[in-house]
Amino acid sequence: MRCHGVVRKLAVLLLPEFSQFGLTAVTEPLFIANWLAQTGVFEWRVISVEGDPVRASNGSVVPVDGDLTLAADCAAVFVLASFEPARTARNRTVVRWLKRLSRRGIELIGIENGSLALAEAGLLDEHAAAVHWDNLAGFQEMFPRIRIAPGPYSFSKNRVTCAGAAAILEMMVVWIERHVDVETSTEVARHLLLSSRRSTPADSGDELIVRARALMRVHVDDPLTCETLAERLKISLRQLERRCKQVLRHTLHTEYMLVRVEKAHQYLQQTDLSVTEVAALTGFSSVEYFSKVYRRVFGVLPSTDRRQSTDAPVFRARRQSPSK
C-alpha cells in the first residue's frame, strides 16, 4: 500500500535496553521523506508498554508519547529491542499485543532483537528472519524452524526484520520505496549519504547524462550553449537531446536550468550573498528573469528563501521544472 496524499501512521515500540541509534535510524529517514514532500507522508508515535520513559542501552532515558494503545490506528509497528532480550522481547504483554496486531493485518517490523519478540509470538514461522550475527546462535537454538535470511534485512509479506546497526538505514530506504516511491527513497538515501548504493534521480546511472551534468556544474556562472555541450561530449546535439528526454524526461535546456537553479538555491540558503550576486554566479544576466525562473521552481521569490530550515523550499529535480 503506497502513500499518495494519505498519511501513513506508525508506532515505534521501545523495549528496555533498546539501541538509541536504532530509534534514530528508523525515524530520521521518515523525517527526511516528510521534509522532501513538504507534507506529512508519515506520522509516528514512540511508545512503551506502560507509557513510561524507557532506558536505552547507552544509559539515556527516552520519553515516549504513550502506551500500547497509541498503536490502535497504525498501519505498521516497529519493535526495537537490543540487550537483555530474554527479559524484554519475551514480555507476555508484548507477545499477546503483537498477536492481536497480526490478526488485524498490521505490518510488523522487528529491529535487532525486536525480531525475537515477533518470533516469540509465533509471527515469523512462515517468514525468513534477519538476525544480528551476535544473536544468531541463540535465535537458531530457540527457533529452529524459522529460516534465517541471507542479508541484514528481510521483507516477507507484512513482516520485516532487520539485524540492526547501519543496516537499519538501508532497510528504511527500501521500506520507504515500497510505501511511497523509488524517487523519494532515492532522495532519502542521498541525504543519508547512502548514494553510493543508489543512482541519483537526475543521473539515473546513465554515463552520458553524468558527464553532461558534470560539464554543466563546471559552467554554472557562464553557461555553455547546448551545441557546445554536445561538442564537448563528442556527440550530436540531436542524440544528446534524445538521451536527455529518455533518461530525464525533459529537455537539455531544462536540465541545465535546473542545475543552475539548484546552485542558486544553495547559495541563497547557505550564504549571505545578495540575490543579484547569486543571479550572476549562476549565469543569469537579469535579476528579474532569475526571480521568475526561481519562483516557477520553488513557488517563492529568491529574496524570501534565505533560511536553511525544515520548512524552507526543497529542491527536487525530478518534480520541479523551470519551464511550466
Backbone as numpy.savetxt, mean C-alpha at the origin, in Angstrom:
# Nx Ny Nz CAx CAy CAz Cx Cy Cz
-13.60 -9.40 -3.01 -14.44 -8.21 -3.01 -13.56 -6.96 -3.01
-13.68 -6.12 -4.05 -12.81 -4.97 -4.18 -13.50 -3.71 -3.72
-12.71 -2.80 -3.13 -13.23 -1.53 -2.64 -13.22 -0.51 -3.75
-14.36 -0.11 -4.23 -14.47 0.97 -5.20 -15.56 1.89 -4.69
-15.16 2.88 -3.88 -16.13 3.81 -3.33 -16.77 3.32 -2.05
-16.42 2.10 -1.62 -16.98 1.54 -0.38 -15.85 1.37 0.63
-16.05 1.88 1.83 -15.03 1.75 2.87 -15.04 0.32 3.41
-13.88 -0.29 3.45 -13.76 -1.65 3.97 -13.35 -1.57 5.44
-14.20 -2.06 6.32 -13.94 -1.98 7.76 -13.15 -3.20 8.23
-12.13 -2.92 9.04 -11.23 -3.97 9.51 -11.04 -3.85 11.01
-10.65 -4.96 11.62 -10.27 -4.95 13.04 -8.90 -5.61 13.16
-8.09 -5.07 14.05 -6.76 -5.62 14.32 -6.72 -6.03 15.78
-6.73 -7.33 16.04 -6.71 -7.85 17.41 -5.27 -7.99 17.90
-4.96 -7.34 19.00 -3.64 -7.45 19.61 -3.71 -8.42 20.77
-2.88 -9.45 20.73 -2.76 -10.38 21.84 -1.48 -10.03 22.60
-1.47 -10.22 23.93 -0.31 -9.83 24.75 1.01 -10.34 24.19
2.03 -9.49 24.23 3.37 -9.78 23.72 3.41 -9.82 22.19
2.45 -9.15 21.55 2.46 -9.04 20.08 3.66 -8.19 19.66
3.99 -8.24 18.37 5.08 -7.43 17.84 4.56 -6.05 17.44
5.11 -5.01 18.05 4.68 -3.66 17.70 5.03 -3.33 16.25
6.14 -3.87 15.78 6.47 -3.71 14.36 5.36 -4.28 13.49
4.82 -5.43 13.91 3.75 -6.05 13.15 2.54 -5.16 13.02
2.18 -4.47 14.12 1.04 -3.55 14.08 1.29 -2.43 13.08
2.49 -1.86 13.12 2.83 -0.80 12.18 2.84 -1.31 10.74
3.38 -2.50 10.54 3.48 -3.07 9.20 2.12 -3.38 8.60
1.14 -3.64 9.45 -0.23 -3.87 8.97 -0.93 -2.55 8.67
-0.83 -1.59 9.58 -1.63 -0.37 9.45 -1.02 0.70 8.55
0.30 0.78 8.45 0.90 1.83 7.62 0.54 1.69 6.13
0.57 0.48 5.55 0.12 0.35 4.16 -1.35 0.75 3.98
-2.19 0.48 4.98 -3.59 0.89 4.91 -3.70 2.41 4.88
-2.91 3.06 5.76 -2.90 4.52 5.77 -2.45 5.08 4.43
-1.38 4.51 3.86 -0.86 5.01 2.58 -1.90 4.86 1.48
-2.62 3.74 1.48 -3.69 3.54 0.49 -4.77 4.61 0.62
-5.16 4.92 1.86 -6.14 5.99 2.09 -5.59 7.34 1.65
-4.33 7.59 1.97 -3.70 8.87 1.62 -3.64 9.05 0.11
-3.27 7.99 -0.61 -3.20 8.06 -2.06 -4.58 8.32 -2.67
-5.59 7.68 -2.11 -6.95 7.83 -2.62 -7.58 9.15 -2.18
-6.97 9.81 -1.18 -7.51 11.04 -0.60 -8.93 10.83 -0.07
-9.17 9.60 0.39 -10.46 9.27 0.98 -10.28 8.01 1.81
-11.32 7.62 2.52 -11.22 6.43 3.36 -11.51 5.15 2.60
-10.47 4.51 2.08 -10.64 3.20 1.44 -10.79 2.13 2.52
-9.98 2.27 3.57 -10.01 1.34 4.69 -10.27 2.09 5.99
-10.99 1.44 6.88 -11.22 1.97 8.22 -10.91 0.83 9.19
-10.02 1.07 10.14 -9.65 -0.02 11.04 -9.75 0.40 12.49
-10.03 -0.62 13.33 -10.06 -0.43 14.78 -9.04 -1.39 15.38
-8.29 -0.92 16.33 -7.35 -1.78 17.05 -8.04 -2.23 18.33
-8.13 -3.53 18.53 -8.91 -4.05 19.65 -8.10 -5.04 20.48
-8.59 -5.31 21.68 -8.03 -6.37 22.54 -9.20 -7.20 23.05
-8.90 -8.29 23.73 -9.97 -9.19 24.18 -10.95 -8.48 25.10
-10.45 -7.76 26.08 -11.31 -7.08 27.05 -11.41 -5.56 26.82
-10.69 -5.06 25.81 -10.70 -3.62 25.58 -9.65 -2.86 26.35
-8.76 -3.60 27.03 -7.69 -2.97 27.82 -6.45 -2.77 26.96
-5.58 -1.82 27.34 -4.29 -1.67 26.64 -3.52 -2.98 26.66
-2.69 -3.17 25.63 -1.97 -4.44 25.49 -0.46 -4.19 25.49
0.24 -5.04 26.22 1.70 -4.93 26.27 2.31 -5.61 25.06
3.15 -4.87 24.32 3.86 -5.43 23.18 5.13 -6.14 23.65
5.74 -6.90 22.77 6.94 -7.65 23.14 8.11 -6.74 23.46
8.11 -5.50 22.95 9.20 -4.57 23.25 8.97 -3.78 24.53
7.89 -4.11 25.25 7.60 -3.46 26.52 6.65 -2.29 26.45
6.35 -1.82 25.26 5.40 -0.71 25.12 3.99 -1.18 25.45
3.22 -0.30 26.07 1.82 -0.60 26.35 0.98 0.20 25.36
0.23 -0.51 24.53 -0.48 0.11 23.42 -1.98 0.23 23.73
-2.53 1.43 23.68 -3.97 1.59 23.90 -4.75 1.05 22.70
-5.98 0.66 22.93 -6.82 0.12 21.85 -8.13 0.89 21.79
-8.90 0.62 20.74 -10.18 1.31 20.54 -11.33 0.65 21.29
-11.15 -0.61 21.66 -12.22 -1.30 22.36 -12.01 -2.80 22.39
-13.08 -3.54 22.72 -12.96 -5.00 22.86 -13.42 -5.72 21.59
-13.62 -7.03 21.71 -13.95 -7.88 20.56 -15.25 -7.47 19.86
-16.15 -6.82 20.58 -17.44 -6.46 19.98 -17.28 -5.43 18.86
-16.15 -4.71 18.84 -15.94 -3.70 17.80 -15.72 -4.30 16.42
-15.52 -5.61 16.36 -15.32 -6.26 15.07 -16.62 -6.75 14.45
-17.73 -6.44 15.09 -19.03 -6.98 14.66 -19.36 -6.67 13.20
-19.02 -5.47 12.72 -19.37 -5.10 11.36 -18.17 -5.07 10.43
-17.11 -5.76 10.79 -15.89 -5.74 9.98 -15.87 -6.84 8.93
-15.23 -6.55 7.81 -15.13 -7.52 6.72 -13.91 -8.42 6.88
-12.93 -7.96 7.66 -11.71 -8.74 7.87 -11.16 -8.46 9.25
-10.49 -9.45 9.81 -9.88 -9.32 11.13 -8.45 -9.83 11.08
-7.51 -8.99 11.51 -6.11 -9.36 11.63 -5.85 -9.77 13.08
-5.18 -10.90 13.27 -4.83 -11.37 14.61 -3.32 -11.32 14.75
-2.85 -10.49 15.70 -1.41 -10.32 15.90 -0.99 -10.96 17.22
-0.05 -11.88 17.14 0.53 -12.51 18.33 1.98 -12.83 18.02
2.81 -12.81 19.05 4.22 -13.11 18.84 4.74 -14.01 19.96
5.16 -13.43 21.09 5.71 -14.22 22.18 4.61 -14.80 23.07
4.97 -15.83 23.82 4.06 -16.53 24.73 2.76 -16.97 24.04
2.85 -17.61 22.88 1.64 -18.00 22.16 0.78 -19.03 22.89
1.42 -19.88 23.70 0.64 -20.89 24.41 -0.36 -20.23 25.36
0.01 -19.06 25.89 -0.88 -18.37 26.81 -1.85 -17.43 26.11
-1.42 -16.88 24.99 -2.22 -15.83 24.34 -3.03 -16.33 23.15
-2.35 -16.97 22.20 -3.04 -17.39 20.98 -4.00 -18.54 21.22
-3.87 -19.26 22.37 -4.77 -20.37 22.65 -5.86 -19.98 23.65
-6.03 -18.69 23.83 -7.07 -18.16 24.71 -8.45 -18.67 24.26
-9.20 -19.29 25.17 -10.49 -19.89 24.79 -11.47 -18.87 24.26
-11.48 -17.69 24.87 -12.39 -16.64 24.41 -12.07 -16.26 22.98
-10.79 -16.14 22.67 -10.37 -15.78 21.32 -10.72 -16.89 20.33
-10.47 -18.14 20.72 -10.76 -19.27 19.84 -12.25 -19.34 19.50
-13.10 -19.19 20.50 -14.56 -19.23 20.25 -14.99 -18.06 19.37
-14.41 -16.91 19.63 -14.74 -15.71 18.86 -14.34 -15.88 17.39
-13.16 -16.44 17.15 -12.70 -16.67 15.78 -13.61 -17.65 15.05
-14.08 -18.65 15.74 -14.99 -19.61 15.12 -16.29 -18.93 14.69
-16.79 -18.02 15.53 -18.01 -17.29 15.17 -17.78 -16.42 13.95
-16.63 -15.76 13.92 -16.32 -14.93 12.75 -16.24 -15.77 11.49
-15.65 -16.94 11.60 -15.52 -17.83 10.45 -16.89 -18.24 9.91
-17.81 -18.53 10.81 -19.16 -18.93 10.36 -19.86 -17.80 9.63
-19.49 -16.57 9.93 -20.08 -15.42 9.25 -19.35 -15.07 7.96
-18.32 -15.82 7.62 -17.60 -15.58 6.37 -16.61 -14.44 6.42
-16.19 -14.02 7.63 -15.23 -12.93 7.78 -13.85 -13.40 7.33
-13.13 -12.56 6.61 -11.76 -12.88 6.23 -10.87 -12.80 7.47
-10.07 -13.83 7.71 -9.23 -13.90 8.90 -7.76 -13.95 8.49
-6.96 -13.07 9.09 -5.55 -12.94 8.76 -4.71 -13.15 10.01
-3.88 -14.18 10.02 -3.02 -14.46 11.16 -1.61 -13.95 10.90
-1.12 -13.08 11.78 0.22 -12.52 11.64 1.14 -13.17 12.67
2.22 -13.75 12.21 3.17 -14.48 13.03 2.41 -15.53 13.85
2.45 -15.48 15.20 1.73 -16.49 15.98 0.23 -16.24 16.06
-0.24 -15.21 15.38 -1.69 -15.05 15.20 -2.24 -16.23 14.41
-1.39 -16.82 13.55 -1.80 -18.00 12.80 -2.05 -19.18 13.72
-1.34 -19.20 14.86 -1.55 -20.27 15.83 -2.97 -20.20 16.40
-3.46 -18.98 16.61 -4.83 -18.82 17.11 -5.83 -19.36 16.09
-5.61 -19.10 14.81 -6.50 -19.63 13.78 -6.42 -21.15 13.74
-5.23 -21.68 13.90 -5.06 -23.14 13.90 -5.76 -23.77 15.10
-5.64 -23.16 16.27 -6.30 -23.67 17.48 -7.81 -23.71 17.29
-8.34 -22.76 16.52 -9.79 -22.72 16.27 -10.20 -23.68 15.16
-9.23 -24.39 14.59 -9.53 -25.34 13.51 -9.83 -24.66 12.19
-9.34 -23.45 12.01 -9.70 -22.66 10.84 -8.66 -22.69 9.73
-7.60 -23.48 9.93 -6.59 -23.61 8.88 -6.50 -25.04 8.36
-7.45 -25.89 8.74 -7.38 -27.31 8.36 -7.41 -27.53 6.85
-8.05 -26.64 6.13 -8.14 -26.80 4.68 -7.22 -25.83 3.94
-6.28 -25.25 4.66 -5.46 -24.19 4.08 -3.98 -24.42 4.36
-3.14 -23.78 3.52 -1.69 -23.78 3.77 -1.37 -22.60 4.67
-0.49 -22.80 5.64 -0.18 -21.75 6.60 1.29 -21.34 6.49
1.52 -20.02 6.49 2.89 -19.50 6.51 3.30 -19.33 7.98
4.43 -19.91 8.34 4.85 -19.93 9.74 6.31 -19.45 9.82
6.60 -18.62 10.82 7.98 -18.15 11.04 8.87 -19.35 11.33
10.10 -19.33 10.78 10.99 -20.48 10.94 11.24 -20.82 12.40
11.21 -19.82 13.28 11.50 -20.09 14.69 10.34 -20.78 15.39
9.15 -20.74 14.78 7.97 -21.37 15.38 7.54 -22.63 14.63
8.29 -22.97 13.59 7.86 -24.04 12.69 7.80 -25.41 13.36
8.81 -25.77 14.12 8.85 -27.11 14.72 7.65 -27.33 15.64
7.40 -26.36 16.51 6.28 -26.50 17.43 4.95 -26.50 16.71
4.80 -25.68 15.68 3.55 -25.62 14.93 3.27 -26.96 14.25
4.27 -27.53 13.62 4.08 -28.82 12.93 3.77 -29.94 13.91
4.36 -29.89 15.09 4.09 -30.91 16.09 2.65 -30.83 16.58
2.15 -29.61 16.80 0.79 -29.44 17.30 -0.27 -29.62 16.22
0.06 -29.26 14.97 -0.94 -29.31 13.90 -0.37 -30.04 12.68
-0.16 -31.35 12.80 0.50 -32.11 11.73 -0.31 -32.16 10.43
-1.62 -31.91 10.52 -2.44 -31.98 9.30 -2.44 -30.69 8.49
-1.97 -29.62 9.07 -1.97 -28.35 8.35 -0.74 -28.26 7.45
-0.96 -27.97 6.19 0.14 -27.84 5.24 0.91 -26.55 5.52
2.21 -26.60 5.38 3.04 -25.41 5.57 3.28 -24.76 4.20
2.98 -23.48 4.11 3.18 -22.74 2.86 4.67 -22.59 2.58
5.07 -22.62 1.31 6.51 -22.52 0.98 7.07 -21.11 1.15
6.21 -20.09 1.14 6.68 -18.71 1.23 6.39 -18.07 2.57
6.74 -16.80 2.72 6.55 -16.10 4.00 5.12 -15.65 4.26
4.25 -15.76 3.26 2.83 -15.48 3.48 2.00 -16.35 2.53
0.76 -16.54 2.89 -0.09 -17.44 2.10 -1.52 -16.91 2.05
-2.10 -16.92 0.85 -3.50 -16.55 0.65 -4.26 -17.81 0.25
-5.30 -18.12 0.99 -6.09 -19.32 0.71 -7.55 -19.02 1.03
-8.31 -18.74 -0.03 -9.72 -18.34 0.12 -9.80 -17.15 1.07
-10.56 -17.27 2.14 -10.68 -16.13 3.07 -9.81 -16.31 4.30
-8.67 -16.98 4.10 -7.65 -17.11 5.14 -6.33 -16.57 4.61
-5.67 -15.79 5.43 -4.34 -15.28 5.08 -3.44 -15.52 6.29
-2.25 -16.02 6.05 -1.29 -16.19 7.14 0.03 -15.58 6.71
0.75 -15.04 7.68 2.03 -14.39 7.39 3.02 -14.73 8.50
4.25 -15.05 8.10 5.27 -15.46 9.07 5.75 -14.30 9.92
5.48 -13.08 9.49 5.84 -11.92 10.30 6.99 -11.11 9.73
7.50 -10.18 10.56 8.63 -9.32 10.22 8.40 -8.59 8.89
9.45 -8.43 8.08 9.35 -7.65 6.84 8.35 -8.23 5.86
8.07 -9.53 5.97 7.11 -10.17 5.06 5.71 -9.58 5.20
5.42 -8.95 6.35 4.10 -8.36 6.54 3.86 -7.25 5.53
4.86 -6.42 5.29 4.72 -5.34 4.32 4.44 -5.89 2.93
5.18 -6.91 2.53 4.95 -7.53 1.23 3.54 -8.12 1.15
3.14 -8.80 2.23 1.81 -9.40 2.27 0.73 -8.35 2.15
0.91 -7.21 2.85 -0.11 -6.16 2.82 -0.24 -5.54 1.43
0.87 -5.43 0.71 0.81 -4.92 -0.66 -0.05 -5.84 -1.53
0.16 -7.14 -1.40 -0.64 -8.10 -2.16 -2.10 -8.05 -1.71
-2.30 -7.94 -0.40 -3.67 -7.88 0.14 -4.41 -6.66 -0.40
-3.74 -5.52 -0.45 -4.36 -4.30 -0.99 -4.66 -4.47 -2.47
-3.77 -5.13 -3.20 -4.03 -5.39 -4.61 -5.31 -6.20 -4.79
-5.51 -7.18 -3.92 -6.69 -8.03 -4.03 -7.98 -7.29 -3.66
-7.87 -6.32 -2.78 -9.08 -5.65 -2.30 -9.31 -4.27 -2.91
-8.30 -3.71 -3.57 -8.49 -2.42 -4.25 -8.14 -2.61 -5.72
-6.88 -2.43 -6.08 -6.43 -2.68 -7.45 -4.91 -2.71 -7.48
-4.36 -3.17 -8.60 -2.92 -3.33 -8.71 -2.22 -1.97 -8.73
-2.88 -0.96 -9.29 -2.26 0.37 -9.34 -2.03 0.91 -7.94
-3.04 0.82 -7.08 -2.90 1.32 -5.72 -1.84 0.53 -4.97
-1.85 -0.78 -5.11 -0.87 -1.60 -4.39 0.55 -1.29 -4.85
0.72 -1.04 -6.14 2.04 -0.70 -6.66 2.53 0.62 -6.09
1.64 1.59 -6.00 2.02 2.89 -5.43 2.34 2.77 -3.95
1.58 1.95 -3.24 1.87 1.71 -1.82 3.26 1.10 -1.68
3.58 0.12 -2.53 4.89 -0.52 -2.49 6.00 0.49 -2.75
5.79 1.40 -3.67 6.80 2.42 -3.97 7.05 3.31 -2.76
5.99 3.73 -2.09 6.15 4.60 -0.93 6.80 3.88 0.24
6.65 2.56 0.27 7.29 1.75 1.31 8.70 1.33 0.91
9.16 1.83 -0.26 10.47 1.49 -0.80 10.58 0.00 -1.09
9.48 -0.59 -1.51 9.47 -1.98 -1.94 9.43 -2.06 -3.46
9.71 -0.94 -4.14 9.56 -0.86 -5.59 10.55 -1.73 -6.35
11.61 -2.21 -5.68 12.53 -3.12 -6.37 11.83 -4.41 -6.75
10.75 -4.72 -6.06 10.00 -5.95 -6.35 8.92 -5.72 -7.39
8.48 -4.45 -7.53 7.34 -4.17 -8.39 7.68 -3.03 -9.34
7.28 -3.14 -10.60 7.49 -2.04 -11.54 6.60 -0.88 -11.17
7.03 0.32 -11.52 6.24 1.50 -11.20 5.10 1.65 -12.18
4.01 2.34 -11.81 2.88 2.49 -12.70 3.27 3.19 -13.98
4.16 4.17 -13.90 4.50 4.93 -15.08 5.43 4.17 -16.01
6.32 3.34 -15.47 7.28 2.64 -16.30 6.75 1.32 -16.83
5.98 0.63 -16.02 5.39 -0.66 -16.39 6.44 -1.66 -16.87
7.70 -1.49 -16.44 8.73 -2.45 -16.81 9.17 -2.35 -18.25
8.69 -1.37 -19.02 9.03 -1.23 -20.43 10.34 -0.45 -20.54
11.36 -1.06 -21.13 12.69 -0.46 -21.18 12.68 0.87 -21.93
11.98 0.94 -23.04 11.95 2.17 -23.82 11.31 3.31 -23.03
10.22 3.02 -22.33 9.55 4.05 -21.54 10.43 4.48 -20.37
11.15 3.54 -19.78 12.08 3.87 -18.69 13.14 4.84 -19.19
13.70 4.56 -20.37 14.73 5.43 -20.93 14.16 6.79 -21.31
12.94 6.79 -21.86 12.30 8.05 -22.24 12.07 8.94 -21.02
11.59 8.34 -19.97 11.32 9.12 -18.75 12.62 9.62 -18.12
13.68 8.83 -18.21 14.97 9.27 -17.69 15.44 10.52 -18.42
15.28 10.54 -19.73 15.64 11.72 -20.52 14.77 12.91 -20.14
13.48 12.66 -19.95 12.57 13.74 -19.57 12.98 14.37 -18.24
13.37 13.53 -17.29 13.74 14.03 -15.97 15.02 14.88 -16.04
15.94 14.51 -16.92 17.17 15.28 -17.07 16.87 16.65 -17.69
15.86 16.68 -18.56 15.52 17.90 -19.28 14.14 18.42 -18.84
14.01 18.65 -17.54 12.76 19.19 -17.01 12.72 20.71 -17.16
13.82 21.38 -16.87 13.83 22.84 -16.92 13.86 23.39 -18.34
14.39 22.61 -19.28 14.45 23.02 -20.69 13.98 21.84 -21.54
12.67 21.63 -21.60 12.12 20.42 -22.22 12.55 20.23 -23.67
12.84 18.98 -24.01 13.15 18.61 -25.39 11.85 18.53 -26.17
11.95 18.66 -27.48 10.78 18.41 -28.30 10.57 16.90 -28.39
9.37 16.48 -28.74 9.11 15.04 -28.87 9.98 14.43 -29.96
10.24 15.21 -31.01 11.09 14.74 -32.10 12.52 14.48 -31.59
13.03 15.40 -30.78 14.38 15.25 -30.24 14.45 14.06 -29.29
13.40 13.87 -28.49 13.36 12.69 -27.61 13.50 11.42 -28.41
12.74 11.31 -29.48 12.78 10.11 -30.32 14.17 9.93 -30.93
14.78 11.03 -31.38 16.13 10.95 -31.97 17.13 10.44 -30.94
17.06 10.98 -29.72 17.99 10.57 -28.66 17.83 9.07 -28.33
16.60 8.58 -28.47 16.31 7.17 -28.15 16.53 6.26 -29.35
16.92 6.88 -30.50 17.18 6.12 -31.72 15.96 5.30 -32.17
14.84 6.00 -32.20 13.59 5.37 -32.62 12.76 6.44 -33.32
11.87 6.03 -34.20 11.05 7.03 -34.89 10.03 7.61 -33.91
9.63 8.84 -34.16 8.63 9.48 -33.29 7.33 8.69 -33.32
6.97 8.18 -34.47 5.72 7.41 -34.59 5.77 6.17 -33.70
6.91 5.47 -33.72 7.04 4.27 -32.89 7.00 4.62 -31.40
7.66 5.71 -31.04 7.69 6.13 -29.64 6.29 6.52 -29.16
5.57 7.25 -30.00 4.20 7.64 -29.65 3.31 6.40 -29.48
3.48 5.43 -30.39 2.67 4.21 -30.32 2.96 3.44 -29.04
4.25 3.33 -28.69 4.63 2.60 -27.47 4.09 3.32 -26.23
4.15 4.63 -26.23 3.67 5.42 -25.10 2.18 5.19 -24.88
1.43 5.20 -25.96 -0.03 5.00 -25.83 -0.35 3.58 -25.39
0.44 2.61 -25.87 0.20 1.21 -25.47 0.49 1.00 -24.00
1.61 1.54 -23.53 2.06 1.28 -22.16 1.42 2.22 -21.15
1.38 3.51 -21.49 0.93 4.52 -20.53 -0.50 4.99 -20.76
-1.05 4.65 -21.92 -2.43 5.01 -22.26 -2.64 6.51 -22.42
-1.58 7.21 -22.72 -1.71 8.61 -23.09 -0.53 8.99 -23.99
-0.53 10.22 -24.50 0.47 10.63 -25.47 1.83 10.90 -24.83
2.84 10.97 -25.68 4.19 11.29 -25.23 4.22 12.69 -24.63
3.53 13.62 -25.26 3.47 15.00 -24.74 2.86 15.03 -23.34
1.78 14.27 -23.13 1.14 14.22 -21.82 2.08 13.64 -20.78
2.82 12.59 -21.14 3.75 11.98 -20.19 4.85 12.97 -19.80
5.37 13.69 -20.77 6.42 14.67 -20.48 5.87 15.77 -19.56
4.64 16.19 -19.82 4.03 17.21 -18.98 3.86 16.71 -17.55
3.49 15.44 -17.40 3.31 14.86 -16.07 4.64 14.77 -15.31
5.71 14.45 -16.03 7.03 14.41 -15.40 7.38 15.79 -14.86
7.10 16.82 -15.63 7.42 18.19 -15.21 6.52 18.64 -14.05
5.24 18.30 -14.12 4.31 18.70 -13.06 4.63 17.96 -11.77
5.06 16.71 -11.87 5.45 15.96 -10.67 6.63 16.65 -9.98
7.61 17.09 -10.76 8.75 17.79 -10.19 8.32 19.12 -9.57
7.41 19.82 -10.24 6.89 21.08 -9.70 6.17 20.85 -8.38
5.40 19.77 -8.31 4.68 19.40 -7.09 5.66 19.20 -5.93
6.78 18.54 -6.21 7.79 18.30 -5.17 8.44 19.60 -4.74
8.78 20.45 -5.70 9.38 21.75 -5.37 8.44 22.59 -4.49
7.17 22.62 -4.88 6.21 23.46 -4.15 6.03 23.00 -2.72
5.94 21.69 -2.52 5.68 21.16 -1.18 6.94 21.07 -0.32
8.09 20.99 -0.95 9.31 20.67 -0.20 10.33 21.81 -0.13
10.07 22.93 -0.83 11.02 24.05 -0.80 10.26 25.36 -0.58
11.03 26.44 -0.44 10.45 27.78 -0.30 10.53 28.55 -1.62
10.82 27.87 -2.70 10.87 28.52 -4.01 9.51 29.14 -4.33
9.54 30.29 -4.98 8.28 30.93 -5.37 7.63 30.16 -6.52
6.37 30.41 -6.75 5.66 29.77 -7.85 6.32 30.12 -9.17
6.75 31.34 -9.32 7.44 31.77 -10.54 8.73 30.98 -10.74
9.48 30.80 -9.67 10.73 30.04 -9.76 10.47 28.58 -10.09
9.45 28.01 -9.48 9.11 26.61 -9.75 8.68 26.44 -11.20
7.89 27.37 -11.70 7.46 27.31 -13.09 8.66 27.31 -14.03
9.62 28.18 -13.76 10.81 28.26 -14.60 11.65 26.99 -14.51
11.79 26.46 -13.30 12.61 25.27 -13.09 12.01 24.01 -13.72
10.73 24.06 -14.06 10.07 22.90 -14.67 9.65 23.17 -16.11
10.27 24.19 -16.71 10.12 24.40 -18.15 8.90 25.15 -18.60
8.24 25.88 -17.71 7.06 26.66 -18.09 7.48 28.13 -18.25
7.30 28.67 -19.42 7.68 30.06 -19.66 6.64 31.03 -19.14
5.42 30.54 -18.92 4.34 31.38 -18.44 3.81 30.85 -17.11
3.78 31.70 -16.09 3.23 31.30 -14.80 1.74 31.02 -14.93
1.06 31.78 -15.78 -0.38 31.58 -15.97 -0.67 30.19 -16.54
0.12 29.79 -17.56 -0.08 28.47 -18.15 0.28 27.37 -17.15
1.38 27.57 -16.41 1.77 26.62 -15.37 0.64 26.43 -14.37
0.05 27.51 -13.92 -1.03 27.44 -12.94 -2.23 26.71 -13.51
-2.52 26.94 -14.79 -3.65 26.28 -15.44 -3.44 24.76 -15.50
-2.23 24.36 -15.93 -1.91 22.93 -16.02 -1.94 22.30 -14.63
-1.35 22.98 -13.67 -1.26 22.45 -12.31 -2.66 22.23 -11.72
-3.53 23.18 -11.97 -4.88 23.06 -11.44 -5.64 21.91 -12.08
-5.37 21.66 -13.36 -6.02 20.52 -14.03 -5.61 19.19 -13.41
-4.34 19.11 -13.02 -3.83 17.86 -12.44 -4.25 17.68 -11.00
-4.13 18.74 -10.19 -4.31 18.61 -8.74 -5.59 19.22 -8.19
-6.28 20.00 -9.01 -7.52 20.60 -8.52 -7.30 21.82 -7.66
-6.05 22.27 -7.52 -5.73 23.46 -6.73 -4.69 24.27 -7.48
-4.60 25.55 -7.17 -3.56 26.39 -7.73 -2.22 26.08 -7.06
-1.12 26.23 -7.78 0.19 25.94 -7.16 0.45 26.80 -5.92
-0.09 27.99 -5.88 0.14 28.87 -4.74 -0.50 28.36 -3.46
-1.46 27.44 -3.58 -2.13 26.89 -2.39 -1.63 25.49 -2.02
-0.63 24.99 -2.76 -0.12 23.63 -2.51 1.31 23.72 -1.99
1.47 24.31 -0.80 2.80 24.56 -0.26 3.13 23.73 0.97
2.29 22.77 1.34 2.54 21.96 2.53 2.57 20.48 2.19
3.58 19.78 2.70 3.66 18.33 2.49 2.96 17.66 3.67
1.64 17.69 3.64 0.83 17.17 4.73 -0.05 16.02 4.24
-0.67 15.32 5.18 -1.49 14.17 4.82 -2.73 14.55 4.03
-3.18 15.82 4.16 -4.39 16.23 3.44 -4.06 17.07 2.20
-2.77 17.15 1.84 -2.38 17.88 0.64 -2.63 17.02 -0.60
-2.74 17.64 -1.79 -2.94 16.86 -3.02 -1.82 15.85 -3.23
-2.16 14.72 -3.82 -1.21 13.63 -4.05 -1.02 13.45 -5.55
0.22 13.28 -5.98 0.50 13.04 -7.39 0.33 11.56 -7.70
-0.57 11.25 -8.62 -0.78 9.87 -9.06 -0.81 9.89 -10.58
0.32 9.56 -11.19 0.51 9.75 -12.62 -0.53 9.04 -13.48
-0.98 7.87 -13.07 -1.87 7.11 -13.90 -3.31 7.63 -13.84
-3.65 8.41 -12.81 -5.02 8.84 -12.64 -5.21 10.32 -12.93
-4.11 11.03 -13.16 -4.19 12.46 -13.37 -3.62 12.81 -14.73
-4.20 13.78 -15.39 -3.72 14.20 -16.68 -3.83 15.70 -16.81
-2.83 16.35 -17.40 -2.90 17.78 -17.60 -3.71 18.17 -18.81
-4.18 17.18 -19.58 -4.86 17.49 -20.85 -6.29 17.01 -20.84
-7.06 17.50 -19.86 -8.47 17.12 -19.79 -9.28 17.94 -20.76
